[in-house]
Amino acid sequence: MTGPLTGPLADLPARRGDRPRATLSNPHTQLDQQPDDDGPRRLLEERLAQLPGVVWRPSMISVPGARALTLPTGAAQGPAEAFMVGAEFAHLHPAPDHSLHLVLPPDVASRVIEAGWAEQHPVARRGLISAGAVMVYAPRDAEEAELVFQIVGASFEYARSGPA
């Protein structure tokens, strides 16, 4: 069990229902519980577009069609562990998956996993990448899109400046 969090994820509520099924290896994808339409994904992308300085690119390490959130070199001041590859700190998987991979400080990742919003990346479980690398489940509605935005925001801050 991790200690209390401060900051934007301090009040992260538990995710409703059971965890979705996911693959156990690469490509690490969510297999069920996606939204009924692309509304939650659109809302999430609109919110992510508000993150200052983020550059959208095709992901360098994910499936075709995945969209990466990256930082320009001067803005990527977090530790090397805050990034998946280069300046890519998060990416969104295309339909029908709609989940995301991102990196959080390990204590924050533990809290997000405990609250049911994410699971550790299988390669991170093997100790080959940062322990904070997680798959955040696809938001199923507008409320979940906002909560997922807050989780991505924590990854963004980690990539910009390291753990709080």
SVG drawing of the C-alpha trace seen along z (x, -y; Angstrom):
<svg xmlns="http://www.w3.org/2000/svg" viewBox="-22 -26 39 39">
<polyline fill="none" stroke="black" stroke-width="0.4" points="0.0,0.0 1.3,-3.4 1.2,-6.5 -1.2,-9.4 -0.9,-11.3 -0.8,-15.1 -1.5,-17.0 -4.1,-16.4 -4.5,-12.6 -4.9,-12.8 -8.7,-12.4 -8.7,-9.9 -11.8,-7.8 -11.9,-4.0 -12.9,-3.0 -16.4,-1.5 -16.7,2.2 -14.2,5.0 -11.0,4.3 -11.1,4.9 -9.3,7.9 -6.0,7.1 -3.3,9.0 -0.4,10.3 2.3,9.4 3.1,7.0 1.2,5.6 -0.4,4.7 -4.0,3.9 -7.3,3.6 -9.8,6.3 -13.2,5.2 -15.0,2.4 -14.3,-0.2 -16.8,-3.0 -19.9,-2.5 -18.9,-5.5 -15.9,-7.7 -17.3,-10.5 -15.2,-9.9 -12.1,-9.6 -12.8,-12.9 -13.3,-14.6 -10.1,-13.2 -8.2,-14.3 -9.7,-17.8 -8.5,-18.1 -5.0,-16.7 -4.7,-19.3 -4.7,-21.9 -1.5,-20.6 1.1,-23.4 3.9,-22.5 2.8,-18.9 3.6,-17.8 1.4,-15.1 3.3,-12.6 2.9,-9.0 4.1,-6.7 7.6,-5.4 6.9,-2.2 3.2,-1.4 0.9,0.1 0.2,-1.6 -2.2,-4.5 -1.2,-5.2 -0.8,-8.9 2.1,-9.9 2.3,-12.9 5.8,-14.2 7.7,-17.2 10.2,-19.4 13.8,-18.8 13.9,-21.9 10.7,-21.1 11.6,-17.4 13.2,-18.1 12.0,-14.9 14.2,-11.9 14.9,-9.4 12.4,-7.0 9.6,-9.5 9.7,-8.6 8.9,-5.5 11.2,-6.4 12.8,-9.7 10.5,-12.5 7.3,-10.3 5.7,-10.1 2.3,-8.8 0.5,-7.4 -3.2,-6.7 -4.1,-3.4 -6.4,-3.5 -9.9,-2.0 -11.1,0.4 -8.7,0.4 -8.7,-3.2 -6.5,-2.6 -3.3,-4.6 0.2,-3.8 2.1,-6.3 4.7,-6.7 4.1,-7.9 6.3,-8.2 6.2,-4.6 4.4,-5.7 1.7,-7.5 1.5,-4.5 0.8,-2.2 -2.0,-4.5 -3.6,-4.6 -3.3,-0.8 -4.8,-0.4 -7.8,-2.6 -8.5,-0.4 -7.6,-2.8 -4.6,-1.1 -2.3,1.9 1.4,2.1 2.9,2.7 4.0,6.4 7.5,5.3 7.7,3.1 6.6,6.1 9.7,7.9 11.9,5.0 12.9,4.0 11.3,0.5 10.3,-1.9 8.1,-0.5 5.8,-3.5 4.9,-2.4 1.2,-1.6 -1.7,-1.0 -4.6,-3.3 -7.9,-1.9 -10.1,-3.5 -12.5,-6.0 -16.1,-4.8 -17.9,-8.2 -17.2,-11.9 -16.5,-11.6 -13.9,-8.9 -12.4,-11.0 -11.8,-13.8 -10.2,-11.4 -8.0,-9.9 -7.0,-13.4 -5.9,-14.0 -3.8,-10.8 -2.2,-11.9 -1.6,-15.3 0.5,-13.6 2.5,-11.9 3.0,-15.2 4.2,-16.9 6.6,-14.0 8.0,-14.3 8.4,-18.1 10.0,-18.3 10.2,-14.9 8.2,-13.7 6.5,-16.3"/>
</svg>
